[in-house]
């Protein structure tokens, strides 16, 4: 530019140039241009001291331009008598040309910048749209097989159900399960198992039509939706499908043969809700597996009875425990001679909401099969001790209480501790509690029984052999078992009158017990004659079965209101709340205590005064634009500590304040950043113009918060230098983005991080640069016998197991540990900066915690865990091979084990 200007001079004679100095000026121009480009990109980023850096950059650029100009001028030499020639452009014309050219260049640069900005925005929008599509696909489809996942299948089934209701059409739900899939994982490893699932998914998909939908539920379980079916179509499909699965597969150098089992439920014959259809398809699948697998079946009503512990019955049992519908009824025990009460026997009853009071024979087997007997039994022990304590306070300190222990309770490792802790809790003498155990239970594991019964005896607790004569009746064992009481079964008592042999047998039992210094209790005395016979023998006997003494409940009566001050947490602060307590009667629940909160109004604080420099004017384009715009707008005065001086109707409606209240606010009062927003606002106010989009969280009048995107920039209106802030509510957009992101990186059922996120974490960690202290450890957790849980109780109960296991793994993990659901019943725990010894301790705590999980309607379950520590330079695949081998050894060693690689 400089030399072109010099060439335009109209001089007499030519200009002589010093080539060396010209070269220096060119170098200065090149260096200055490079520095200009570097500064243009470098100063885009915000960092501390950027304003001072920009001033220094401007000074450097000015110095470079001056240096280039004066260097170029020093390179030019003119003749001594050279002068300008007439003509050319006048000074005025030159000024006009320079101005026009400068404005034209600036205009072109502005247009180019706008086009570039629009292009960048469009490209970012396209990228965001594509990313959202990818996230949505990840949310709805299984990461391993590419099939629809559980969430997508539920949506598809809802649509199919809605369509069937409108068009009166039918559809089928098919549960598919890979037979003995666990053996593949245990024998060849999880990588071969994953390849098998992918191949099976591809084979099934190749046989389906476009209308059908196949989804992976998890593990080796699939679900197939067949709209508008007919039986011939289903029969052909399933026959072809199972036959195709029998063809051998070649995977990872191994030849595998596998089969499928399938259960089918039909709409509307088998159910009109998705839950019913899923449950009955699962029941049909269970029936096929019970019949030997490798087949399929339509659901039939009798198949529901084949599933142990039906979900409806189990749910009612669980609700009975939760809603306190189990009861202890107390049957008195009398001294035969003086007819005084010796004590009571606690009898378990279930007050069913529809069937009334149920006897133990109807529900006790289910409690024992599902493991529910443990929590119910613990409740019964505490309830019995609590009642015995109440009788003591009433003055009946001589009464005893008998309680039955089921076989599963008797085998509990901590049963002695449970009983002892309840006696200590209610300050009871151990001699007043009698524990009844059937003879078959006591003789099942004789060594342990003797050890446990001796412990009870040493503690002073009486042990009674219940239902004597109905089991093994090994009289020799009576001399071995340390029991102090013997109960004769009521079947002998009821037959004494008409059968002399039964009477002699009872007399013999009583004589044997007398010889061994044991107390004898006869059950089931229903007539005076029976009682007279046993009274003549001089021993205590139980009362009539019709004599029942219900548990005494003290009445609560208080005519005065009780006021307590409760403390609750709101917004991270402890807030006192006054509660009034009163007693009222509610049918059919009876007397209940009502807690009524008493609200109090907090005094409002002082507000800042409104800025006096700004006055709203209702005329003019800007005023009409501001007042009538549907977008919330605020005018802010940065010079007055960010005071809000005006707000349009949309802003008042959005924030929930009146105009006067809004204008007494400062911008940092409505922003969750507080005064931290002031430096940002000051920087925006210093911009030469234009608006800058920023994301904040604003606080509304009702205390709630909203995500907003603000377009803020300086503006001068009516002589006042203010800042215009246009508000866009993006709360819903943020929520959807967060849900999509979380769903793509988390397992939809358990809420844990998924396998994809595991590899994301590993990719962000440079494994080759980790020091020895930074090496991490890995736990691979596998649920033992999970296949049996799915087969016996159904996939819905299996899901409950996985969810409960997930919560336990999280509870056992440290703050920096990461828990992932790897797939099916497998989980991975990543332990950063953890030695192998520490990892083994954590794994053992996980194993012990899982063993104590109790779920309604399910037996207890265990886990096997493989542990490995990452070695320097080791790949993640090699690490997984080691930890998988350790898990395989733990399962072969009997399961419920922790082994290190």
Order of alpha helices (4+ residues) and beta strands (2+ residues): alpha-beta-alpha-alpha-beta-alpha-alpha-beta-alpha-alpha-beta-beta-alpha-beta-beta-beta-alpha-beta-alpha-beta-beta-beta-alpha-alpha-beta-alpha-alpha-beta-alpha-alpha-beta-alpha-beta-alpha-alpha-beta-alpha-beta-beta-beta-beta-alpha-beta-beta-alpha-alpha-alpha-alpha-beta-beta-beta-alpha-alpha-beta-alpha-alpha-beta-beta-alpha-beta-alpha-beta
